[in-house]
Amino acid sequence: KQYWLNGAKYNFAALANAGTVTLGTDLLPKTVTYTADQTDLVYAKSAQYTGKESGNDLVAFTFQHLLSKVNFTVNNGSQSATGYSFQVRDIVIAGASAGTCDVTTTPVTWTATANNGYTIADITVDNTTASKDCGTALLVIPGAVTVSFNVDIIMGGQVLSTKSYTSAATTLAPANSYNFVVTPTVGEEIKFTVSNEPTSTRDTGVTVQ
């Protein structure tokens, strides 16, 4: 247990699931070194508080997600065409897999230190499946990414044709959630879209005493 000192100035910060942390001159986290996995990364900094003899205020934190959340969905564009199925395979999201984050900027600033990207398991849809996603969303380092994959058109267990696709670059922002949607349709070009949710959907405000 710690006690407030009357007239003393206090700064508070919290950082969850970080790797290496570099402190600033105010002893608060400044730079975070991180390698992407399935673990989220969140940070909060309070306003400065002045200690009082009694009745000190609660310390207010708003935790910010420093990573981007990515889902991958395949929509069946030919569900009514009985007998056809699509396998989307060799799915790769090319982008930063490790980096450093400057938490003193608004928004936070990421600098990539490795670009190994991310892989997603194959997804198959048939005439009984309108849509299917990757199951577990990825937590990725924000920045520019491209997506590549192959689509097999299958009937009766035989691959009729294969199409390859590579998307244009999409810039992922910290604390945003994205869904990469692929819609293969027999006889048509592959449709690839990106939808995202606003930052506020992933921020959580809490107070601690």
C-alpha positions as CSV (number, residue, x, y, z in Angstrom):
1,K,0.0,0.0,0.0
2,Q,1.2,3.5,-0.9
3,Y,0.0,6.8,0.4
4,W,-0.4,10.2,-1.3
5,L,2.0,12.9,-0.2
6,N,0.5,16.3,0.2
7,G,1.5,18.6,-2.7
8,A,3.5,15.9,-4.6
9,K,2.9,15.6,-8.3
10,Y,2.0,12.1,-9.6
11,N,1.9,10.6,-13.1
12,F,0.4,7.2,-13.8
13,A,0.5,4.8,-16.7
14,A,-0.3,1.2,-17.4
15,L,0.9,-1.2,-20.1
16,A,-0.3,-4.7,-20.5
17,N,1.4,-7.6,-22.4
18,A,4.4,-5.6,-23.6
19,G,7.8,-6.8,-24.5
20,T,10.7,-4.4,-24.0
21,V,9.7,-1.0,-22.6
22,T,11.8,2.2,-22.8
23,L,10.9,4.9,-20.2
24,G,10.8,8.6,-20.9
25,T,12.3,11.3,-18.6
26,D,9.0,11.3,-16.6
27,L,9.5,7.5,-15.9
28,L,6.5,6.7,-18.0
29,P,6.6,4.2,-20.9
30,K,7.7,5.9,-24.1
31,T,8.7,3.1,-26.6
32,V,7.3,-0.4,-26.6
33,T,9.0,-3.2,-28.5
34,Y,6.6,-5.9,-29.6
35,T,6.4,-9.1,-31.6
36,A,2.9,-9.9,-32.8
37,D,1.1,-13.0,-31.6
38,Q,-2.5,-13.7,-30.2
39,T,-1.9,-11.4,-27.2
40,D,-3.4,-7.9,-27.2
41,L,-1.4,-4.8,-26.3
42,V,-3.0,-2.0,-24.3
43,Y,-1.8,1.3,-22.8
44,A,-3.2,4.0,-20.6
45,K,-1.9,7.3,-19.2
46,S,-3.7,9.5,-16.7
47,A,-3.7,13.2,-16.2
48,Q,-1.2,14.5,-13.6
49,Y,-2.5,14.5,-10.0
50,T,-1.4,16.6,-7.0
51,G,-1.5,14.8,-3.7
52,K,-3.8,16.1,-0.9
53,E,-3.9,15.4,2.8
54,S,-7.2,13.6,2.3
55,G,-10.0,13.0,-0.2
56,N,-7.7,12.3,-3.1
57,D,-9.5,11.7,-6.4
58,L,-9.7,8.4,-8.2
59,V,-7.1,8.0,-10.9
60,A,-8.9,7.8,-14.3
61,F,-7.5,5.6,-17.1
62,T,-8.7,5.1,-20.6
63,F,-7.0,2.0,-22.0
64,Q,-6.2,2.1,-25.7
65,H,-5.6,-0.9,-27.9
66,L,-2.2,-0.4,-29.7
67,L,-2.8,-3.2,-32.2
68,S,-5.2,-3.7,-35.1
69,K,-7.7,-6.6,-35.1
70,V,-8.2,-8.5,-38.4
71,N,-10.8,-11.0,-39.4
72,F,-10.9,-12.9,-42.7
73,T,-14.3,-13.9,-44.2
74,V,-15.2,-15.8,-47.4
75,N,-18.7,-15.2,-48.8
76,N,-20.0,-17.8,-51.3
77,G,-21.1,-15.8,-54.4
78,S,-22.5,-19.0,-56.1
79,Q,-24.3,-20.7,-53.2
80,S,-27.4,-21.3,-55.4
81,A,-25.2,-23.1,-58.0
82,T,-25.6,-26.6,-56.6
83,G,-22.4,-28.6,-56.7
84,Y,-19.9,-25.8,-56.7
85,S,-17.6,-25.1,-53.8
86,F,-14.7,-22.7,-53.2
87,Q,-11.4,-23.2,-51.3
88,V,-9.5,-20.1,-50.4
89,R,-6.0,-21.1,-49.6
90,D,-2.4,-19.9,-49.2
91,I,-3.8,-16.8,-47.4
92,V,-1.1,-14.4,-46.5
93,I,-1.3,-10.9,-44.9
94,A,2.0,-9.2,-45.7
95,G,2.9,-6.6,-43.2
96,A,4.9,-5.8,-40.1
97,S,5.2,-8.7,-37.6
98,A,7.4,-6.9,-35.1
99,G,8.0,-3.3,-34.3
100,T,8.4,-0.4,-31.9
101,C,5.5,1.8,-30.8
102,D,5.9,5.4,-29.5
103,V,3.0,5.7,-27.1
104,T,3.7,9.5,-26.5
105,T,2.1,10.4,-29.9
106,T,-1.6,10.7,-30.8
107,P,-2.3,8.4,-32.4
108,V,0.5,6.1,-31.4
109,T,3.3,5.7,-34.0
110,W,4.5,2.3,-35.1
111,T,7.9,1.5,-36.8
112,A,8.3,-1.9,-38.3
113,T,11.4,-4.0,-37.4
114,A,10.3,-7.2,-39.1
115,N,7.9,-7.9,-42.0
116,N,7.2,-11.7,-41.8
117,G,3.5,-11.2,-42.2
118,Y,0.7,-13.4,-41.1
119,T,-0.8,-16.6,-42.4
120,I,-4.4,-17.8,-42.2
121,A,-5.7,-21.4,-42.5
122,D,-7.6,-22.5,-45.6
123,I,-11.3,-21.6,-45.8
124,T,-13.8,-23.7,-47.8
125,V,-17.4,-22.8,-48.6
126,D,-19.9,-25.0,-50.5
127,N,-23.6,-24.7,-51.5
128,T,-24.7,-25.2,-47.9
129,T,-22.4,-22.4,-46.7
130,A,-23.2,-18.7,-47.3
131,S,-20.3,-17.4,-45.4
132,K,-17.4,-18.6,-43.2
133,D,-14.6,-16.7,-41.4
134,C,-11.2,-17.7,-40.1
135,G,-12.5,-18.5,-36.6
136,T,-10.0,-16.5,-34.6
137,A,-9.2,-12.9,-35.5
138,L,-5.6,-11.8,-35.7
139,L,-4.0,-9.1,-33.6
140,V,-1.5,-7.4,-36.0
141,I,0.9,-4.5,-35.9
142,P,-0.8,-1.4,-37.5
143,G,0.5,-0.1,-40.9
144,A,0.2,-0.9,-44.5
145,V,-0.7,-4.5,-45.4
146,T,-1.5,-6.4,-48.6
147,V,-3.4,-9.7,-48.8
148,S,-2.8,-12.5,-51.3
149,F,-4.5,-15.9,-51.7
150,N,-5.5,-18.6,-54.2
151,V,-9.1,-19.6,-54.9
152,D,-10.0,-23.1,-56.2
153,I,-13.3,-23.7,-57.9
154,I,-14.3,-27.2,-57.1
155,M,-17.1,-29.6,-58.4
156,G,-17.4,-33.2,-57.5
157,G,-14.1,-33.2,-55.7
158,Q,-12.3,-32.0,-58.8
159,V,-10.6,-28.6,-59.1
160,L,-12.0,-26.9,-62.2
161,S,-9.9,-23.8,-62.1
162,T,-7.7,-21.7,-59.8
163,K,-7.5,-18.0,-59.5
164,S,-4.8,-16.0,-57.7
165,Y,-5.4,-12.6,-56.1
166,T,-3.3,-9.9,-54.5
167,S,-5.0,-6.9,-53.0
168,A,-3.9,-3.3,-53.1
169,A,-2.3,-1.9,-49.9
170,T,-4.6,-1.2,-46.9
171,T,-3.4,0.9,-44.0
172,L,-4.5,-0.5,-40.6
173,A,-4.9,2.0,-37.8
174,P,-4.3,1.2,-34.1
175,A,-7.4,0.2,-32.0
176,N,-9.4,-0.5,-35.2
177,S,-11.1,-3.8,-36.1
178,Y,-11.1,-4.9,-39.8
179,N,-12.8,-7.6,-41.8
180,F,-11.2,-8.7,-45.0
181,V,-14.0,-10.2,-47.1
182,V,-13.5,-12.4,-50.2
183,T,-16.4,-13.2,-52.5
184,P,-15.7,-15.8,-55.2
185,T,-18.4,-16.3,-57.8
186,V,-18.4,-18.8,-60.7
187,G,-17.6,-16.9,-64.0
188,E,-16.9,-13.6,-62.3
189,E,-13.9,-11.7,-60.9
190,I,-13.0,-12.2,-57.3
191,K,-14.4,-9.4,-55.0
192,F,-12.2,-8.3,-52.1
193,T,-13.4,-5.7,-49.7
194,V,-12.2,-4.3,-46.4
195,S,-14.6,-3.0,-43.7
196,N,-13.6,-1.5,-40.4
197,E,-15.2,-0.4,-37.1
198,P,-14.5,2.9,-35.4
199,T,-11.8,3.2,-32.8
200,S,-14.3,3.8,-30.0
201,T,-15.5,0.2,-30.2
202,R,-12.3,-1.1,-28.8
203,D,-11.4,1.5,-26.1
204,T,-12.4,0.9,-22.5
205,G,-12.4,3.5,-19.8
206,V,-11.8,2.4,-16.2
207,T,-10.9,4.2,-12.9
208,V,-8.6,2.9,-10.2
209,Q,-8.2,4.2,-6.6
